[in-house]
């Protein structure tokens, strides 16, 4: 019943399909500040991965993970992320496509809707 909302294109079962409630609450960035670590089936382990020059994750800052391999070229990342239903607007993607964030704002404090607009 929960997955019925996804529509008919998700009716075909395939090996490796799963729904992870905790992970699905973490937004994507091609420059993530955290990554999921292997753990037990009941526990999701999150580890900070930000580069030292960026400093620690600040209180109130959004924690992000990469849904894909972030070292891929921008066009390939965009293609893979289209399967997730959005166009990535993280600083790395904007820089690599020559775009600017609306209003010139940074990533901190932005909502998913502002950063990752639906594809289409």
DSSP file (Angstrom, degrees, kcal/mol; ACC not computed):
  #  RESIDUE AA STRUCTURE BP1 BP2  ACC     N-H-->O    O-->H-N    N-H-->O    O-->H-N    TCO  KAPPA ALPHA  PHI   PSI    X-CA   Y-CA   Z-CA
    1    1 A X    >         0   0    0      0, 0.0     3,-0.7     0, 0.0     4,-0.5   0.000 360.0 360.0 360.0 -40.9    0.0    0.0    0.0
    2    2 A X  G >   +     0   0    0      1,-0.2     3,-0.8     2,-0.2     4,-0.1   0.902 360.0  44.9 -63.1 -41.3    2.8    2.5    0.8
    3    3 A X  G >  S+     0   0    0      1,-0.2     3,-1.8     2,-0.1     4,-0.4   0.539  88.8  88.0 -83.1  -6.1    4.5    2.0   -2.5
    4    4 A X  G X  S+     0   0    0     -3,-0.7     3,-1.4     1,-0.3    -1,-0.2   0.821  78.3  66.8 -59.2 -29.9    1.3    2.2   -4.5
    5    5 A X  G <  S+     0   0    0     -3,-0.8    -1,-0.3    -4,-0.5    -2,-0.1   0.701  87.3  68.7 -64.9 -19.3    1.7    6.0   -4.6
    6    6 A X  G <  S-     0   0    0     -3,-1.8     3,-0.3     1,-0.2    -1,-0.3   0.709 102.3-133.5 -75.3 -19.7    4.8    5.5   -6.8
    7    7 A X    X   -     0   0    0     -3,-1.4     3,-1.4    -4,-0.4    -1,-0.2  -0.271  33.3 -50.4  96.2 178.4    2.7    4.2   -9.7
    8    8 A X  G >  S+     0   0    0      1,-0.3     3,-2.1     2,-0.2     4,-0.3   0.749 120.0  71.2 -66.3 -27.8    2.8    1.4  -12.2
    9    9 A X  G 3  S+     0   0    0      1,-0.3    -1,-0.3    -3,-0.3     3,-0.2   0.667  99.9  50.0 -67.6 -12.2    6.4    1.9  -13.3
   10   10 A X  G <  S+     0   0    0     -3,-1.4    -1,-0.3     1,-0.1    -2,-0.2   0.250  83.5  94.1-105.4  11.8    7.5    0.6   -9.9
   11   11 A X    <   +     0   0    0     -3,-2.1     2,-0.6    -5,-0.1    -1,-0.1   0.771  62.0  88.8 -73.8 -26.6    5.3   -2.5  -10.0
   12   12 A X  S    S-     0   0    0     -4,-0.3     2,-0.1    -3,-0.2    -1,-0.0  -0.616  77.0-137.4 -78.4 115.4    8.0   -4.8  -11.4
   13   13 A X        -     0   0    0     -2,-0.6     2,-0.3     4,-0.0    -2,-0.1  -0.433  25.8-178.3 -70.2 145.7   10.0   -6.3   -8.5
   14   14 A X    >   -     0   0    0     -2,-0.1     3,-1.6     3,-0.0     2,-0.2  -0.987  35.2 -93.0-142.1 153.5   13.7   -6.5   -8.9
   15   15 A X  T 3  S+     0   0    0     -2,-0.3     3,-0.1     1,-0.2     0, 0.0  -0.445 109.6  26.0 -65.8 131.8   16.5   -7.8   -6.8
   16   16 A X  T 3  S+     0   0    0      1,-0.3     2,-0.3    -2,-0.2    -1,-0.2   0.383  82.0 135.8  98.2  -3.2   18.0   -5.1   -4.5
   17   17 A X    <   +     0   0    0     -3,-1.6    -1,-0.3     2,-0.0     2,-0.3  -0.625  25.5 151.4 -78.9 134.7   14.9   -2.9   -4.2
   18   18 A X        -     0   0    0     -2,-0.3     2,-0.5    -3,-0.1    -3,-0.0  -0.974  42.0-128.4-154.8 164.6   14.3   -1.7   -0.7
   19   19 A X        -     0   0    0     -2,-0.3     2,-0.6     4,-0.0    -2,-0.0  -0.985  19.8-172.1-121.2 119.9   12.7    1.1    1.3
   20   20 A X     >  -     0   0    0     -2,-0.5     4,-2.2     1,-0.2     5,-0.2  -0.918   6.2-165.8-115.3 105.0   14.9    2.6    4.0
   21   21 A X  T  4 S+     0   0    0     -2,-0.6     4,-0.4     1,-0.2    -1,-0.2   0.896  86.4  44.4 -60.0 -45.7   12.9    5.1    6.1
   22   22 A X  T >4 S+     0   0    0      1,-0.2     3,-1.5     2,-0.2     4,-0.3   0.954 115.0  46.9 -65.9 -50.7   15.9    6.8    7.8
   23   23 A X  G >4 S+     0   0    0      1,-0.3     3,-1.7     2,-0.2    -1,-0.2   0.836 104.3  61.8 -62.4 -33.2   18.1    7.1    4.7
   24   24 A X  G 3< S+     0   0    0     -4,-2.2    -1,-0.3     1,-0.3    -2,-0.2   0.644  97.2  60.2 -70.9 -11.6   15.2    8.5    2.7
   25   25 A X  G <  S+     0   0    0     -3,-1.5     2,-0.6    -4,-0.4    -1,-0.3   0.499  88.1  87.1 -88.9  -5.4   15.0   11.4    5.1
   26   26 A X  S <  S-     0   0    0     -3,-1.7    38,-0.1    -4,-0.3    36,-0.0  -0.855  77.3-132.8-100.5 123.5   18.6   12.5    4.2
   27   27 A X  E     -a   64   0A   0     -2,-0.6    38,-2.3    36,-0.5     2,-0.2  -0.261  20.1-110.7 -73.4 160.1   19.0   14.8    1.3
   28   28 A X  E     +a   65   0A   0     36,-0.2     2,-0.3    38,-0.1    38,-0.2  -0.601  34.0 169.2 -89.7 148.5   21.5   14.3   -1.6
   29   29 A X    >   -     0   0    0     36,-1.4     3,-0.5    -2,-0.2    41,-0.1  -0.943  36.2-139.5-149.9 144.5   24.5   16.4   -2.4
   30   30 A X  T 3  S+     0   0    0     -2,-0.3     2,-0.1     1,-0.3    36,-0.1   0.516 111.4  46.6 -79.2  -4.7   27.4   15.7   -4.8
   31   31 A X  T 3  S-     0   0    0     34,-0.1    -1,-0.3    19,-0.0    60,-0.1  -0.612  91.4-174.4-127.7  70.1   29.6   17.2   -2.1
   32   32 A X    <   -     0   0    0     -3,-0.5    33,-0.2    -2,-0.1     3,-0.1  -0.197  27.7-154.3 -68.6 156.9   28.2   15.3    0.9
   33   33 A X  S    S+     0   0    0     31,-0.9    16,-1.7    17,-0.1    17,-0.8   0.305  79.8  30.1-109.3   6.3   29.2   16.0    4.5
   34   34 A X  E     -B   48   0B   0     30,-1.3    32,-0.3    14,-0.3     2,-0.3  -0.973  62.8-156.9-153.3 164.2   28.3   12.4    5.6
   35   35 A X  E     -B   47   0B   0     12,-2.1    12,-2.6    -2,-0.3     2,-0.4  -0.991  26.2-111.1-144.1 151.8   28.1    8.9    4.4
   36   36 A X  E     -B   46   0B   0     -2,-0.3     2,-0.3    10,-0.2    10,-0.2  -0.663  32.3-154.5 -81.7 136.3   26.2    5.8    5.4
   37   37 A X  E     -B   45   0B   0      8,-3.3     8,-1.0    -2,-0.4    -1,-0.0  -0.821  29.4 -91.1-109.1 149.5   28.3    3.0    6.9
   38   38 A X        +     0   0    0     -2,-0.3     2,-0.3     6,-0.1    -1,-0.1  -0.313  61.7 148.2 -57.9 140.5   27.5   -0.7    6.8
   39   39 A X        -     0   0    0      1,-0.1     5,-0.1     4,-0.1    -1,-0.0  -0.820  49.3 -55.1-153.1-168.3   25.6   -1.7    9.9
   40   40 A X    >   -     0   0    0     -2,-0.3     3,-1.0     1,-0.1    -1,-0.1  -0.282  57.4-102.5 -73.5 168.3   23.0   -4.1   11.1
   41   41 A X  T 3  S+     0   0    0      1,-0.2    -1,-0.1     3,-0.1     3,-0.0   0.779 122.4  46.6 -63.1 -26.4   19.6   -4.3    9.4
   42   42 A X  T 3  S+     0   0    0      1,-0.1     2,-0.4     2,-0.0    -1,-0.2   0.540 108.8  60.6 -94.3  -7.6   18.0   -2.3   12.2
   43   43 A X    <   -     0   0    0     -3,-1.0     2,-0.6     2,-0.0    -1,-0.1  -0.973  60.3-158.2-128.8 133.3   20.7    0.4   12.5
   44   44 A X        -     0   0    0     -2,-0.4     2,-0.5    -5,-0.1    -6,-0.1  -0.948  15.4-153.5-106.5 122.4   21.9    3.0   10.0
   45   45 A X  E     -B   37   0B   0     -8,-1.0    -8,-3.3    -2,-0.6     2,-0.4  -0.847   8.2-164.9 -98.8 128.1   25.4    4.3   10.9
   46   46 A X  E     -B   36   0B   0     -2,-0.5     2,-0.4   -10,-0.2   -10,-0.2  -0.930   3.6-169.6-114.2 134.9   26.2    7.8    9.6
   47   47 A X  E     -B   35   0B   0    -12,-2.6   -12,-2.1    -2,-0.4     2,-0.2  -0.986  24.6-120.0-128.0 133.4   29.8    9.1    9.5
   48   48 A X  E     +B   34   0B   0     -2,-0.4   -14,-0.3   -14,-0.2   -15,-0.1  -0.477  31.8 172.8 -67.8 138.2   30.9   12.7    8.8
   49   49 A X        +     0   0    0    -16,-1.7   -15,-0.2    -2,-0.2    -1,-0.1   0.244  22.5 139.3-131.6  11.4   33.2   12.9    5.8
   50   50 A X        -     0   0    0    -17,-0.8   -17,-0.1     1,-0.1     2,-0.1  -0.265  60.7-102.6 -63.1 146.2   33.7   16.6    5.2
   51   51 A X    >>  -     0   0    0      1,-0.1     3,-1.9     3,-0.0     4,-0.5  -0.408  29.9-117.6 -66.8 143.4   37.2   17.7    4.2
   52   52 A X  G >4 S+     0   0    0      1,-0.3     3,-1.4     2,-0.2    -1,-0.1   0.832 112.1  60.5 -53.7 -37.3   39.2   19.3    7.1
   53   53 A X  G 34 S+     0   0    0      1,-0.3    -1,-0.3     2,-0.1     3,-0.1   0.724  99.5  57.6 -66.5 -19.1   39.4   22.7    5.4
   54   54 A X  G <4 S-     0   0    0     -3,-1.9    -1,-0.3     1,-0.2    -2,-0.2   0.615 106.0-137.0 -83.5 -12.9   35.6   23.0    5.4
   55   55 A X    <<  -     0   0    0     -3,-1.4    -1,-0.2    -4,-0.5     3,-0.1  -0.112  36.9 -39.4  81.2 175.9   35.5   22.6    9.1
   56   56 A X  S    S-     0   0    0      1,-0.1     2,-0.4    -3,-0.1    -5,-0.0  -0.245  71.2 -87.4 -71.9 162.1   33.2   20.5   11.2
   57   57 A X        -     0   0    0    -24,-0.1    -1,-0.1     1,-0.1     2,-0.1  -0.587  54.0-131.7 -67.6 124.5   29.5   20.1   10.5
   58   58 A X    >   -     0   0    0     -2,-0.4     3,-2.1     1,-0.1     2,-0.1  -0.419  24.4 -89.4 -81.9 154.4   27.9   23.1   12.3
   59   59 A X  T 3  S+     0   0    0      1,-0.3    -1,-0.1    -2,-0.1     3,-0.1  -0.429 117.0  17.5 -59.0 129.7   24.9   22.9   14.6
   60   60 A X  T 3  S+     0   0    0      1,-0.3    -1,-0.3    -2,-0.1     2,-0.2   0.295  93.7 130.9  87.9  -9.2   21.8   23.4   12.5
   61   61 A X    <   -     0   0    0     -3,-2.1    -1,-0.3     1,-0.1     2,-0.2  -0.555  65.7-106.5 -76.9 140.6   23.6   22.6    9.2
   62   62 A X        -     0   0    0     -2,-0.2     2,-0.5    -3,-0.1    -4,-0.1  -0.455  26.3-135.9 -67.7 134.2   21.9   20.0    7.0
   63   63 A X        -     0   0    0     -2,-0.2   -36,-0.5   -31,-0.1     2,-0.3  -0.808  29.7-174.3 -89.3 129.3   23.5   16.6    6.9
   64   64 A X  E     -a   27   0A   0     -2,-0.5   -30,-1.3   -38,-0.1   -31,-0.9  -0.914  14.7-168.2-127.2 153.2   23.7   15.3    3.3
   65   65 A X  E     -a   28   0A   0    -38,-2.3   -36,-1.4    -2,-0.3     2,-0.5  -0.859  29.5-110.1-126.9 165.1   24.8   12.1    1.7
   66   66 A X        -     0   0    0    -32,-0.3   -36,-0.1    -2,-0.3   -38,-0.1  -0.876  15.5-162.5 -98.8 129.9   25.4   11.2   -2.0
   67   67 A X  S    S+     0   0    0     -2,-0.5     2,-0.2     2,-0.1    -1,-0.1   0.628  78.3  26.6 -79.9 -14.2   22.9    9.0   -3.6
   68   68 A X  S    S-     0   0    0     -3,-0.0     2,-0.8     4,-0.0     9,-0.1  -0.710 107.6 -67.1-135.6-179.0   25.4    8.2   -6.4
   69   69 A X    >   -     0   0    0     -2,-0.2     3,-1.5     1,-0.2    -2,-0.1  -0.706  44.8-158.9 -76.6 110.1   29.1    8.1   -7.1
   70   70 A X  T 3  S+     0   0    0     -2,-0.8    -1,-0.2     1,-0.3     7,-0.1   0.569  81.7  69.7 -74.7  -8.1   30.0   11.8   -6.8
   71   71 A X  T 3  S+     0   0    0      2,-0.0    -1,-0.3     6,-0.0     3,-0.1   0.511  76.5 107.7 -85.4  -3.6   33.2   11.6   -8.8
   72   72 A X  S <  S-     0   0    0     -3,-1.5    -4,-0.0     1,-0.1     5,-0.0  -0.288  86.2 -87.3 -66.8 157.0   31.2   11.0  -12.1
   73   73 A X    >>  -     0   0    0      1,-0.1     4,-2.5     4,-0.0     3,-0.5  -0.314  43.3-108.2 -61.1 153.0   31.0   13.7  -14.7
   74   74 A X  H 3> S+     0   0    0      1,-0.3     4,-2.5     2,-0.2     5,-0.2   0.838 117.3  52.7 -57.5 -38.6   28.2   16.2  -14.1
   75   75 A X  H 3> S+     0   0    0      2,-0.2     4,-1.8     1,-0.2    -1,-0.3   0.870 111.3  46.6 -67.9 -34.7   26.1   14.9  -17.1
   76   76 A X  H <> S+     0   0    0     -3,-0.5     4,-2.3     2,-0.2    -2,-0.2   0.885 111.7  51.1 -73.0 -38.9   26.3   11.3  -15.9
   77   77 A X  H  X S+     0   0    0     -4,-2.5     4,-2.6     2,-0.2    -2,-0.2   0.934 110.2  50.3 -60.7 -44.8   25.4   12.4  -12.3
   78   78 A X  H  X S+     0   0    0     -4,-2.5     4,-1.4     1,-0.2    -2,-0.2   0.900 109.9  50.4 -60.5 -41.6   22.4   14.3  -13.6
   79   79 A X  H  X S+     0   0    0     -4,-1.8     4,-0.6     1,-0.2    -1,-0.2   0.925 113.0  44.9 -63.0 -45.4   21.3   11.2  -15.6
   80   80 A X  H >< S+     0   0    0     -4,-2.3     3,-0.8     1,-0.2     4,-0.3   0.876 112.4  51.5 -67.5 -37.1   21.6    8.9  -12.6
   81   81 A X  H ><>S+     0   0    0     -4,-2.6     3,-1.5     1,-0.2     5,-1.2   0.737  93.6  72.6 -73.9 -21.4   19.8   11.4  -10.3
   82   82 A X  H ><5S+     0   0    0     -4,-1.4     3,-1.4     1,-0.3    -1,-0.2   0.829  88.3  63.8 -60.2 -30.0   16.9   11.7  -12.7
   83   83 A X  T <<5S+     0   0    0     -3,-0.8    -1,-0.3    -4,-0.6    -2,-0.2   0.746  98.7  54.4 -63.9 -22.5   15.9    8.2  -11.6
   84   84 A X  T < 5S-     0   0    0     -3,-1.5    -1,-0.3    -4,-0.3    -2,-0.2   0.508 121.1-111.0 -88.7  -5.8   15.4    9.8   -8.1
   85   85 A X  T < 5S+     0   0    0     -3,-1.4    34,-0.6    -4,-0.4     2,-0.3   0.704  80.7  84.8  89.1  20.3   13.0   12.3   -9.6
   86   86 A X  E   < -C  118   0C   0     -5,-1.2     2,-0.6    32,-0.3    32,-0.2  -0.984  69.2-123.4-148.9 162.3   15.0   15.6   -9.2
   87   87 A X  E     -C  117   0C   0     30,-3.1    30,-0.6    -2,-0.3     2,-0.2  -0.934  38.8-122.7-103.2 122.7   17.7   17.7  -10.8
   88   88 A X        +     0   0    0     -2,-0.6    28,-0.2    28,-0.2   -59,-0.1  -0.442  29.9 177.8 -70.3 134.1   20.6   18.3   -8.4
   89   89 A X        +     0   0    0     26,-0.2    -1,-0.1    -2,-0.2    27,-0.1  -0.131  29.7 140.6-125.3  34.0   21.3   22.0   -7.7
   90   90 A X     >  -     0   0    0      1,-0.1     4,-2.5     4,-0.0     5,-0.3  -0.330  69.7-100.9 -71.4 162.5   24.1   21.4   -5.2
   91   91 A X  H  > S+     0   0    0      1,-0.2     4,-2.5     2,-0.2     5,-0.2   0.856 122.1  53.6 -54.4 -38.0   27.1   23.8   -5.4
   92   92 A X  H  > S+     0   0    0      2,-0.2     4,-2.5     1,-0.2    -1,-0.2   0.935 111.1  44.3 -64.8 -46.2   29.2   21.3   -7.3
   93   93 A X  H  > S+     0   0    0      2,-0.2     4,-1.5     1,-0.2     6,-0.3   0.913 114.6  49.1 -65.7 -42.4   26.6   20.7  -10.0
   94   94 A X  H  X>S+     0   0    0     -4,-2.5     5,-2.3     1,-0.2     4,-0.6   0.922 113.1  47.5 -62.6 -43.2   25.9   24.4  -10.4
   95   95 A X  H ><5S+     0   0    0     -4,-2.5     3,-0.8    -5,-0.3    -2,-0.2   0.922 112.7  48.5 -62.5 -45.0   29.6   25.2  -10.6
   96   96 A X  H 3<5S+     0   0    0     -4,-2.5    -1,-0.2     1,-0.2    -2,-0.2   0.695 116.0  43.2 -73.8 -18.8   30.2   22.4  -13.2
   97   97 A X  H 3<5S-     0   0    0     -4,-1.5    -1,-0.2    -3,-0.2    -2,-0.2   0.403 112.2-116.7-103.1   0.7   27.2   23.5  -15.4
   98   98 A X  T <<5S+     0   0    0     -3,-0.8    -3,-0.2    -4,-0.6     2,-0.2   0.705  70.0 134.7  73.9  20.3   28.0   27.2  -15.1
   99   99 A X      < -     0   0    0     -5,-2.3     2,-0.4    -6,-0.3    -1,-0.2  -0.550  46.3-137.8 -97.0 164.9   24.8   28.0  -13.3
  100  100 A X        -     0   0    0     -2,-0.2     2,-0.2    -3,-0.1     3,-0.1  -0.931  24.4-107.7-120.5 148.9   24.2   30.1  -10.2
  101  101 A X    >   -     0   0    0     -2,-0.4     3,-2.9     4,-0.2     4,-0.1  -0.543  49.9 -94.9 -69.6 134.4   22.0   29.4   -7.2
  102  102 A X  G >  S+     0   0    0      1,-0.3     3,-1.0    -2,-0.2    -1,-0.1  -0.276 112.5   8.9 -53.0 130.0   18.9   31.7   -7.3
  103  103 A X  G 3  S-     0   0    0      1,-0.2    -1,-0.3    -3,-0.1    -2,-0.1   0.456 116.1 -93.4  77.2  -0.2   19.6   34.7   -5.1
  104  104 A X  G <  S+     0   0    0     -3,-2.9    -1,-0.2     1,-0.2    -2,-0.2   0.631  77.3 157.5  70.0  12.8   23.3   33.7   -4.8
  105  105 A X    <   -     0   0    0     -3,-1.0    -1,-0.2     1,-0.1    -4,-0.2  -0.212  37.1-120.9 -70.8 160.9   22.5   31.8   -1.6
  106  106 A X        -     0   0    0      2,-0.2    -1,-0.1     1,-0.1     4,-0.1  -0.299  28.4 -99.6 -91.8-179.7   24.6   29.0   -0.2
  107  107 A X  S >  S+     0   0    0     -2,-0.1     3,-1.9     2,-0.1     2,-0.1   0.842  92.1  96.4 -72.0 -33.6   23.6   25.5    0.6
  108  108 A X  T 3  S+     0   0    0      1,-0.3    -2,-0.2   -47,-0.1     3,-0.1  -0.363  95.7   9.8 -64.9 130.4   23.1   26.0    4.3
  109  109 A X  T 3  S+     0   0    0      1,-0.3    -1,-0.3   -49,-0.2     2,-0.2   0.358  95.2 129.5  86.5  -5.2   19.5   26.6    5.3
  110  110 A X    <   -     0   0    0     -3,-1.9    -1,-0.3    -4,-0.1     2,-0.2  -0.501  54.1-127.3 -80.0 151.6   18.1   25.8    1.9
  111  111 A X     >  -     0   0    0     -2,-0.2     4,-2.1    -3,-0.1     3,-0.3  -0.524  24.2-108.9 -90.5 165.3   15.3   23.3    1.6
  112  112 A X  H  > S+     0   0    0      1,-0.2     4,-3.3     2,-0.2    -1,-0.1   0.883 119.9  56.7 -59.0 -38.8   15.3   20.3   -0.7
  113  113 A X  H  4 S+     0   0    0      1,-0.2    -1,-0.2     2,-0.2     5,-0.1   0.862 108.9  45.9 -63.6 -35.6   12.7   22.0   -2.9
  114  114 A X  H  4 S+     0   0    0     -3,-0.3     3,-0.3     1,-0.1    -1,-0.2   0.896 122.9  33.7 -72.8 -40.0   15.0   25.0   -3.4
  115  115 A X  H  < S+     0   0    0     -4,-2.1     2,-0.7     1,-0.2   -26,-0.2   0.882 124.5  37.2 -85.8 -41.5   18.2   22.9   -4.1
  116  116 A X  S  < S-     0   0    0     -4,-3.3    -1,-0.2    -5,-0.2   -28,-0.2  -0.779  74.4-170.8-119.7  86.1   16.8   19.9   -5.9
  117  117 A X  E     -C   87   0C   0     -2,-0.7   -30,-3.1   -30,-0.6    -3,-0.1  -0.494  37.3 -90.8 -76.6 144.5   14.0   20.9   -8.2
  118  118 A X  E     -C   86   0C   0    -32,-0.2   -32,-0.3    -2,-0.2    -1,-0.1  -0.203  43.8-113.0 -55.7 142.4   11.9   18.1   -9.8
  119  119 A X              0   0    0    -34,-0.6    -1,-0.1     1,-0.2    -3,-0.0  -0.404 360.0 360.0 -70.8 151.4   13.2   17.0  -13.2
  120  120 A X              0   0    0     -2,-0.1    -1,-0.2   -34,-0.0    -2,-0.1   0.411 360.0 360.0 126.8 360.0   11.0   17.7  -16.2
